[in-house]
Amino acid sequence: MRHWWRWQIGGSAFLAVAWLVTLALSLAPPSPSKHSQSSTAPKFNAPLPVSARLPEPLASLEQRFVQEFWALFQQTGCLTCHGKKNPSPLELPQNPFAAFRTLLEHDYFRTDTPSGLLGRLSMSDPQKRMPPDPFSAWSEQDIQHLRTFCEQVNIALRQLGIKPDEVFPFSLLLPYDGAKPTAGMDNTFLSYYPLRQKVKTIFGDEWKRNERDLFAENIALFGGADFRRYFSETNRPTAQFLTGLDMLARDVASLAYLNNSGPFRNFPDNLPDPTKLKAPDAAYRRAINLLYNRLLFRNATEQEMQQAFRFLQSVYREGQNLTPDFYDLQFELTVEDEQGMKTTRTIALTVLNTPYALTQEFVDETQADKDGIGRHTLSRIFTFKRQDKTSEGQCVRISNAGTYGVVSVVGIELRGPLPKETVKRINVTDNGAAELQGAWRKAGDAYHDNDENKGSSHIVFPIRVDEDGQYQVTVLYRVFPNRYMAKVVPIEVLSYDQQHQLALPPALPTPPKGEAHFTVDQTVDTIPYWDSKTAFRFSDPHQGVEISNKGTLRQVVADAVRFVPINGGEPLLVRANEAEGNEQWQEFEHGGFEAYNTVGPKLLSDRNQRKGELRLLYKPSVRKEWKADEFYFVHITYPAKAGNETQTPVTIRASASSPIVRVRYPVRAHVGATVTLDASGSYNVQQTPLRFTWRQIGGPKVRLDNPHRPTVTFIAPHLTPHQAAWEGLCRALMKHPDFLFTRPPSLAIIKDERQRRRLQLVKIAQDLVGRPPTEQELRRIDKGASIAQLVDDYLNSSEFREFYFRRIRLLLESHGTEEDDEPVRLWCYVAFNDRPFQEILTADYMVDANGQRKERPAYHGKTGLLTMKGFIKGKPGLPHFNYAAIVAEKFLGYVFEVPPEIVQARQTATAAATTQPGSVCYSCHKLLTPLAYQRLRWTDDGQYREKDEQGNLIDDSDRNEVAWYPFKGRGMEAFATQAVKKERFIRTMIDTHFLFFFGRGMRWDKDERILYKRLWEAVHRTNFTIKGLIKAIVLSPEYLNGGVDLAPPQPSPSEMRRRTAQWHRRWQWLIASLQKGDGR
């Protein structure tokens, strides 16, 4: 079991799957029985509950409808055409009371529109008349009776002052008598931002390594949005997400274990060997529950306790086999000066685990004999054996890691077994003599790296000898004329000796005071600029950044230098033609290649001439914004190209700098070897004393006697069972459903009230502030603070504002620009300042980038975000109707389906034609077309105009083409001020937030009509504030309990076996789908 990381991944994944299956078995509903079916059909003559009754005279009219018209509806096929199985826009319930109210709410009793009930029944065209063939048409007497009834309904509405589309739906006052939806976990999978915040809260780790934001680098794996490259965020589990999660879990769990932080804070390190125990003792129970509480916010169930303990035992049984054939040790070094300026660097060291001894030495390849071949005999005598049969056995390895200049290899010579002088030469070009990895080039009898792809190329000579014994090894290389040959080439030998012997590269000299020396590889084209990673203060106007061609052998090129203020602000850009000495350089020739990462306009080159004579001095003082007391990072751009210089000298002259970190460490190490990490060569330009802090961030735990010395020494360790087991359990818990969903699924099966309140708080915190609760918040809830108190604290926090702003960015599809964010800012201003949410559509003001309310031109009127450029752009008006459709969808809850026949009809249809009652477009365009007319004074890029291209005044009224249109008037203000009064608008605002927190739409017209009524009343009671709405949602029992029973009954053994088989088949399908990349 040498590949421990792979095994650990599999083990923790097995635990996570086991937990999912166990949880699913507990939650899976039993097979439906006759007792669980919906109740029998309602009795229409039963009295209605008081709360469901209509005001008079509507109540009397409702009774008349049931008595006088319902039978006629049934006899003429109305219920057949407008039932659940027919895709008609009007769906008539089987309950006549509900049917009356549905017709009332949707204005079907109006007599002035062809789309009303009377208009459809009285049409003369049999193709358009209702009911269609083969049903019989209504008689003139019945139609006249209906006309009188409709007029009486409209008179009653006027008397009561009721507009049916502006009050709570009458039909929803009736009890729901349909089939009850299957109970499920109203839940969402963690998306990118909440996952990031969860790791930060629990682990205190932002997953930044070596100044790299690994969350940002892997954002595509997590399906996240950064509003620069990615603009949508998924909360669906994918194979890519799980891949990213595995990388994340391995890294943060290791760092937490190594530093006794996060879930491993105060974690016991003296637990007994679990293989000596039959069951977890009190100490193990405390330790397992400690991880559970810190990661999942609850104790382990007894079943989970036993599973976790068996996992720990299985890891301990592997013992020494846990250490893989190689692993990485990672350290973070922070160097600080007396002024508090800091520089942090990450060091990664590969450690081998083989039965051999590792010896390292460096070779200078600049010297050669007359034939051009250089020879270097290694200082150590090596023990080799004849019958070495391991796949990666005794060998000589030559690499280009950490080298500057060309590395070449001709071969090796073996002398021995000593004292014999027999010499065996092995040439790199001999068939099968060596294994080449990387981008080596053949040149006669040698291979070379062409001074490129440093760190990724090596050559291995397997050692095969005829006799056991001691041998002398000589390395052969070729010196190429007119090429800069590498001086420090690492050589490694694996042999049967007893002691490891590691080597450090030679130390670099410290530059003179006031200077920092660097080299830039100008062949690298995978980065936008070279980064000094050090801040400098240029107090003297003559100080700056010098680029020269001293000591170079290839083309040196130059572009611009940016001086980036350490505390933010605009960088100072100094171009090549502004640098001192630029007139001595020639213009860079692109040839057939155009560098992508340059500033220009002028790029310079030495054309590989006048070596040692040319220099460029970039001084920040040429910019008037330069400040002599400010620190700047240095970013150097250049036209990267193969054939450029790989060691271009850069000298930075400054008055002060943050520490410049230099670390010497072995190319690789070996388990059991003494390892030295030497940062004593670090300096700053003022050459003041420095303080050092070493911290291990990855790999098997090492013991550092004093982490504050510039040089640390330790023995490369084996991986201990304790570390492997507990890190593995931590990683497994990060794949537990309770970790990965906003609502911990175990809330459905846990009975303990204290733990239930904790898990409810987990859901609330992750929904409101995008992170789990802190330990302080958990202590508050444990001591009796109400959930409502914590909800108030969350809603008034900056974290809520940041997370809610992000939610609205995603909802409104912002790309993160100031213009795109303008409607987002308005929405959030309304939310954060307890303004009525109607102002999202009716505000006559804007909100600037600082969150301040500002006046805007009068021609906007009361249109809120509807006339903001950031909302209009990307939503074309006529003849496409995209804008109207999106407004109707986002703010009125309409859903439009566009079948192929509609797409075809649109090719030739005019806007006016779509509003003809007989048109196939009419059902949608009776709303879309008038709304599109009202936006006509706004172009598709958000510019306001009163006249068209021909100079004609633009008619932005609804044009009265649709009598039914409920938002009549001129311009978007007419639409907005009427739309916000509609029940649809209020319901859509409620449902938008319901979706945020439940992960699904509200079943407002079905079994959740009572919940909808409570939320309706809450928003009216709180004056339509978004915070009031959110609080009502998250304090509802439906939200707190997740739509599941508190404690489902335990299934019988036979039922458990049946469900086990069922879930096993499902998981096999799921795993196979993920492996295939199936998006399902």
VEXLOTOR-137126 format. One record per residue (C-alpha): residue in one letter; x, y, z. Coordinates in steps of 0.1 Angstrom, whole numbers, plus 5000, padded with zeros to 4 digits. Example, Ala and Ser with C-alpha at 12.3 -4.5 7.8 and 13.67 -1.06 7.14 Angstrom:
2
a512349555078 s513749895071 
//
This chain:
1080
m500050005000 r502750254989 h500550504972 w499050635004 w497450944990 r495450744964 w494450494991 q493450775015 i491350934988 g489550614981 g489050545018 s487650885026 a485450864996 f484150525007 l483250675041 a481450965024 v479450725002 a478650505032 w477350805050 l475250915021 v473650575017 t473050545054 l471350885055 a469350815024 l468050485039 s466950665069 l465250945049 a463750735021 p459950735023 p458250405026 s456350264996 p453050434992 s449950265006 k446350325003 h446450525035 s449050765022 q447050864990 s445251194987 s441851225002 t438651164983 a437151424961 p435751724979 k432151764987 f431052084969 n428052134991 a430152145023 p430352485039 l433652665033 p435852755063 v435453115075 s438953205064 a438253085029 r434953275023 l434753564999 p433253905009 e429753984998 p428454014971 l431253794956 a430353504980 s426753494966 l428053514930 e430353224937 q427353014949 r425453114918 f428453004896 v428552664913 q424752614910 e424052774876 f427152734855 w429352454867 a427152174852 l427352364819 f431152374821 q431252004827 q428851914799 t430452134772 g434051994777 c435552294794 l437152084821 t438451844794 c440252114774 h441352314805 g442452024827 k445851924839 k446651714808 n445951994784 p448652264778 s446152554778 p447152884795 l444052844816 e443852544839 l440452494856 p440452314889 q437952034894 n436552214924 p433952474912 f434752714940 a438352714930 a437352734893 f435253054900 r438153214919 t440653124892 l438553284865 l438053584888 e441753624895 h442753604858 d440153854846 y438253594826 f434953754837 r435754074818 t433354154789 d435654394770 t438354154758 p438253874733 s440453654756 g437853664783 l435453384790 l432553564772 g434653664743 r435853304736 l432453144740 s430753394717 m433253404688 s431553344654 d434653174639 p434352804647 q438152764646 k438553014674 r435352964694 m435252774726 p434352494732 p435852354700 d434552064680 p433251804688 f431751974718 s428552174713 a428652554713 w426852734741 s423352854732 e422553224728 q420453194760 d423353054780 i425753314766 q423453594775 h422953444810 l426753434813 r427053794801 t424653914827 f426553724854 c429953864842 e428554214844 q427354154879 v430854014889 n432454334876 i429954554894 a430654374926 l434454414922 r433954794916 q431754814947 l434354644968 g437254844953 i438954514945 k441254444916 p441654064917 d445254084904 e446254304933 v445054104963 f445953764977 p444553504953 f441053414963 s441553054951 l444453004975 l442153075005 l440552734998 p442252425014 y444452234991 d442851914980 g445351784955 a447951514959 k450551594985 p454051634970 t456651384983 a458551525013 g462151605005 m465151795018 d464552155007 n468252205002 t471052334980 f474552204974 l477352434984 s478452664956 y481852824952 y481553124975 p479852945005 l482452665002 r485252915002 q483853095033 k483152765050 v486752655047 k487852995059 t485552985090 i486252625100 f489952595091 g491052965092 d492552885058 e491853085026 w493652815005 k496453054994 r499852894989 n502953074978 e501053394971 r498653194948 d494953184954 l494152824947 f490452884950 a490653134923 e492852914902 n490452624904 i487252834902 a486152644870 l486252314889 f483952454915 g481552614890 g482152954906 a481753314895 d484453584898 f482653844876 r485753874855 r485953544835 y483053354850 f479653504855 s477453234867 e477652994897 t476252644900 n474952474931 r474752134915 p477251864924 t479451764894 a482451534889 q484651844885 f483451984918 l484351664936 t487751664919 g488352014932 l487051924966 d489451634969 m492351874962 l491052124986 a490351875014 r493851715011 d495552045014 v493552215041 a493251905063 s497051855062 l497752215071 a495352215100 y496751885113 l500452005110 n499752335128 n497152215153 s494652465139 g491052465127 p489352135135 f492652005150 r493052285175 n493852125209 f493551785193 p494951495214 d498251345200 n498651075226 l495750845217 p496550465220 d496850235190 p493150175180 t494049825168 k494549725204 l490849825211 k487749635202 a485549945203 p486150325206 d486950415242 a486050745259 a489250915245 y488450805210 r484850905213 r485851255224 a488351285196 i485951165169 n483151395182 l485551685183 l486051655145 y482351605139 n481351905160 r483952135143 l483152015108 l479551905109 f478452095141 r477051785158 n478151465175 a478551145155 t475650905156 e476550565170 q476650415136 e479050695124 m481150655155 q481650285147 q482350355110 a484950625118 f486650405144 r486950115120 f488450355094 l491050465120 q491850105128 s492350015091 v494850305086 y496850205117 r497049845105 e499049965074 g501850085097 q505050165077 n503250095044 l501550425047 t504550625035 p504350644996 d507250594973 f507550974973 y505751264988 d506151644991 l507051835022 q505852195021 f506952485043 e505952845045 l508753095054 t507953445065 v510853695067 e510254025085 d512454325090 e512554575119 q509954795103 g507454515101 m507754465063 k507154095055 t507853865026 t506353505025 r507553225004 t506452855000 i509052584997 a508152234983 l510551944987 t510051604971 v511051324995 l511850974982 n511050655001 t513150374987 p515450105000 y518550294987 a520850564999 l520550894981 t523751094973 q523751434957 e526551644942 f526651944918 v528751954886 d530152264869 e529652204831 t531652514820 q535052324817 a536052064791 d538951894775 k540151974740 d537651734725 g534851944740 i533851674765 g533951754802 r534451494829 h533551524866 t534251234890 l531851224919 s533551254953 r531850954969 i532450584962 f529250394957 t528050034964 f526249874936 k524849514933 r524649274904 q521149144911 d519349474915 k515849384902 t513649664914 s511849864888 e513350194900 g516550074914 q520150184917 c520850464892 v522450794883 r520051084877 i521051414860 s518451694860 n518152054851 a516252154882 g517452494895 t519952544868 y520952844847 g522452784813 v522652484791 v522652134807 s524251864785 v524751494790 v527051264771 g527050964795 i528650814826 e531650604834 l531750334861 r535250234874 g535349914895 p534549714914 l537449874932 p540349824936 k539949694900 e540449974874 t537949834849 v536050124832 k532550084817 r531250374797 i527550414792 n526650664765 v523350854766 t522850784729 d523250404733 n520050214728 g518250154761 a521150294781 a519250584796 e515650704803 l514951054791 q512151264806 g511451614793 a512351834764 w515951714756 r517551784722 k520051564705 a523351714694 g525851454681 d526951234710 a525051444736 y521551554747 h521051904760 d518052114774 n518752424753 d518552624785 e514752574786 n512052394806 k513952414838 g512952174864 s511051944841 s513851744824 h516051464837 i518051174824 v518350844844 f521050584839 p520050254854 i523150084869 r523849724859 v527049574870 d528549224868 e529849214903 d528849344937 g531249604950 q532249964952 y532450184921 q533550524911 v531150734890 t532250994864 v529751214846 l530451314810 y529051624793 r529651844763 v530552214764 f528952394734 p530852694722 n529053034723 r526552894748 y526252974784 m526752644801 a525252554835 k527552584865 v525452404891 v523952084876 p522451844902 i523551474901 e521851214922 v522850854928 l520750584944 s523050304958 y523250034984 d525250245008 q524250305044 q524150685047 h522250955027 q524351255016 l522251555005 a523751874990 l522752234989 p523452454959 p526152714965 a525153044982 l524753364961 p526753674971 t524853954988 p524554264966 p525954594978 k523854805001 g521054984982 e520854714955 a518854404948 h519854164921 f517653934901 t517653744867 v514653714844 d514053424820 q512753614789 t511653294771 v508753244795 d505553344779 t503053194803 i502953494827 p501853844820 y504853994837 w507853924860 d506954004896 s509654104921 k507453974950 t509354244970 a508354604977 f510854884972 r510955254983 f512655474957 s513355784978 d515955924954 p514756034920 h517755874904 q516855524917 g514855274897 v515054944879 e517954864856 i517954604828 s521254534811 n522854284787 k525954224808 g527153864808 t524353754785 l524653524755 r521253554738 q518953834728 v517854064756 v514554244752 a512654514770 d509254664773 a507754854803 v507954854841 r505054904864 f505655034899 v502554914919 p501855084952 i501854834980 n498754994996 g496755004964 g496255274939 e497055324902 p500455174892 l503155404878 l503855294842 v507255364827 r507555264791 a510755154773 n511055474754 e511055664787 a513855464802 e517355614804 g519655464777 n516755354753 e518355534724 q521255284724 w518854994718 q517254874686 e513554804680 f512454454688 e511454254657 h508454034661 g508953824630 g506053584626 f505353594663 e503353864682 a503953864720 y500553894738 n501654044771 t503454364762 v502554734768 g504454914740 p504155104719 k507955054715 l509654734723 l513454714725 s516154454718 d519954434719 r519754214688 n522353994706 q525054264700 r527154504721 k527154264751 g527954434783 e527454784769 l523654834770 r521454934800 l517955074806 l517055254838 y513355284846 k512855554872 p509455594889 s510255964894 v509456034858 r505856024869 k504356314888 e502356064909 w505655914923 k505955944961 a509355924977 d508055765009 e505855494992 f506755124987 y506154974952 f506154624938 v507954594905 h506354424875 i508454394844 t506854314810 y508854194780 p508154034746 a508753664756 k510053444728 a512053124724 g515653224718 n515653514742 e518053534771 t517253314801 q519353514826 t518653874819 p520254074848 v517954304867 t519354544893 i516954744915 r518455044933 a516255174962 s516455324996 a514555045013 s512854715005 s510854435021 p512854125027 i514253944996 v513953575004 r516653334992 v516352975003 r518852694996 y517552334999 p518251994982 v516851914948 r515151614965 a515351444999 h514951085012 v513150945042 g515650925070 a517951175055 t519051495074 v517551785055 t518652155057 l516652455046 d518952755045 a517453105042 s520453285057 g521153445023 s517953655026 y518454035028 n516854375022 v518554665004 q519054855036 q520754545050 t519054555084 p518454245107 l515654005097 r513453775116 f512453425103 t509353205109 w509152865094 r505752685093 q505052335078 i502052335055 g502151995039 g503451635041 p504251405070 k504851605101 v508451705109 r509851835142 l511552175140 d513652255171 n513552625165 p511352755137 h512753115141 r516253055129 p517253135093 t518452775089 v516452475100 t517452105100 f515351795105 i515051425096 a512751355067 p510051145084 h507850845076 l504150915076 t502750825110 p499450635113 h498150905136 q498551175109 a497250955081 a494250835100 w493051165114 e493751365082 g491851095063 l488851125086 c488951505083 r488951475045 a486151225046 l483951455068 m484551735042 k482751495017 h479851425042 p476451555030 d476251755062 f479351955050 l478351985014 f474752095017 t473452425031 r470952235052 p472651945070 p470551635059 s471051485094 l468651745107 a465951505096 i466951225119 i468551405150 k466251435179 d468451615204 e467051975206 r470452135213 q471951975182 r468852055161 r469152425170 r472852415160 l472052255127 q469252505120 l471752785127 v474152625102 k471552645075 i470653005085 a474253125086 q475152965053 d472053115036 l472353465051 v476153525053 g477553255031 r479453075059 p478752845089 p478252985124 t481353085143 e482152925177 q480953245194 e477653225176 l477252855186 r477952935222 r475253205221 i472652955207 d473752695233 k473252945261 g469753015251 a469853305225 s466953275202 i467453205165 a465553525158 q468253725176 l470953565155 v468953625123 d468753995132 d472554005138 y473153835105 l470854065086 n472554375100 s476154255093 s478554345065 e478853975057 f475153965048 r475554275026 e478454125008 f476753785002 y473453934993 f475154164968 r476753864952 r473353684950 i471753974932 r474754004909 l474153644898 l470353694896 l470654004874 e473553844854 s476054124861 h479554104846 g480954294875 t481554624858 e480454954874 e477754984847 d476554624850 d476454664888 e474254974887 p470954774890 v472554554916 r473454854937 l469854984935 w468354654945 c470754614974 y470254974985 v466554904988 a467254585007 f469954725031 n468055045039 d464654885045 r463055055016 p459854905001 f460954654975 q458654814950 e461355074946 i463454824927 l461154904898 t459855254908 a462855444923 d463455784907 y467155774919 m470355574913 v473055444937 d476655524930 a479655294934 n480055404971 g476455304979 q475255654980 r471855764967 k472056004938 e469556184917 r469256094880 p467856264849 a464156324850 y463556134817 h464055814837 g460955884858 k459955624883 t461455324866 g464055194890 l466454954874 l464254904843 t465955194825 m469455144837 k472055064811 g473354774831 f469954614830 i468954704794 k472154594777 g472054234764 k468254244764 p467154354729 g463754514725 l461654504693 p461654294672 h463154044695 f461054094727 n463953974749 y463754264773 a460054234778 a460253864784 i463053894810 v461254174828 a458053964829 e459953664841 k462153824868 f459454054882 l456153904874 g456853534874 y455853454839 v457453164821 f457353164783 e457852864761 v458752924725 p457952614704 p459352584668 e456052704652 i456253034671 v459853084661 q458853024625 a455853264627 r458153534642 q460153554610 t457353744591 a455053864619 t454954234628 a454654354664 a451054444658 a450254104643 t451253934675 t448454104694 q445653974672 p443453744693 g443553474667 s447353474664 v449353184678 c451453444695 y448653614713 s448753424746 c452253554753 h452353874733 k449254034748 l451754114775 l455154124757 t454254344728 p452654644747 l455654624772 a458054634743 y456254944729 q456655114763 r460455064761 l460855214726 r462455534738 w465355334752 t467855184727 d469254844732 d472454994747 g470455194772 q470455534756 y467355754760 r465855924729 e462556094721 k462756074683 d463655794660 e466255794632 q463855984609 g463256254635 n459756134643 l458556144679 i458555794693 d455255664706 d456155474738 s452555414749 d451055064750 r449055174719 n445955024733 e446254714711 v445454474739 a442354564759 w443454324786 y446854474791 p447054574828 f449854824826 k448455084802 g450055414797 r453155584783 g456655464789 m458255234814 e457055444843 a453455354835 f454454984835 a456555004866 t454155194888 q451254954880 a453354634880 v454454674916 k450854674928 k450154334913 e449954014933 r452253864907 f455054104915 i454854054953 r454653684948 t457653684925 m459753884950 i458753634977 d459553344954 t462953484944 h464053474980 f462253154987 l464452994959 f467553144975 f466852965008 f464852654999 g466652564967 r463352544948 g460352754939 m457552794964 r454552564958 w452352864963 d449352724945 k449452384960 d450352264995 e452352575005 r449452825000 i449252865038 l452952945039 y452453185010 k449653355029 r451853405060 l454653545039 w452253775021 e451053905054 a454553945067 v455754165038 h452654385042 r453254405079 t456954505074 n456154755047 f457554535019 t461154535032 i463454265019 k464954205054 g461454155068 l460653905040 i463953715046 k463353695083 a459853565078 i461153295055 v464053175076 l461953175108 s459152975093 p458852615106 e458852495070 y462352645065 l463752545100 n462652185096 g463252145059 g459951995049 v460751665066 d459451485097 l461551545128 a462251175134 p461050925108 p460250575121 q463050325118 p462450095089 s462049725094 p465049485087 s463349365055 e462549715043 m466149815051 r467449535029 r465149635001 r466349995003 t469949895006 a469749704973 q467849994957 w470350254968 h473250034958 r471950024923 r471550404923 w475050464935 q476550234909 w474750434882 l475750764898 i479450664900 a479450534864 s477850854852 l480451074870 q483250864856 k481850914821 g481451284827 d477651254824 g476151584835 r473151414850 
//
